[in-house]
């Protein structure tokens, strides 16, 4: 993977569509900073993708969820909480883009992070995809992982991974 300086030398124009994938972790903040450094006002639209991993769908709660109505109500509650959290984060990133004069489109997807990234990159015509580094063990956040090999093979755009330091 290229670092930001090497990418800037190799690419003669700013990406028209830059896909920033994150989910609110510290590593994702580094990805956001890197993505914004690669974007040019008036030329780049930042497509900010917030993926809520699909592992939550299998949550059943404790044994107090003993009937279908209660289980479904709990699932709706969890989904709404996750969606609210995502929307708050998306609004903050959109504000950071606007402050830099960048266009920003925000998307929330529920599902497998790798598959969502590949699908959204293709659908949006991303010319550059930026993600954060793998989260160290013990750090707060969703316990999902991007399948890097599958992502690299599935993308039709360069992938830039923010430094873990």
Secondary structure, DSSP 8 states (H G I E B T S, - for coil): ---HHHHHHH-SS--SEEEEEE-SSHHHHHHHHHHHHH--TTT-EEEEEEEEEGGGGG---STT--SHHHHHHHHHHHHHHHHHHHHHHHHHHHHHHHHTT-EEEEEEEEE-HHHHHHHHHHHHT-SEEEE-----TT-SS------HHHHHHH-SSEEEE----
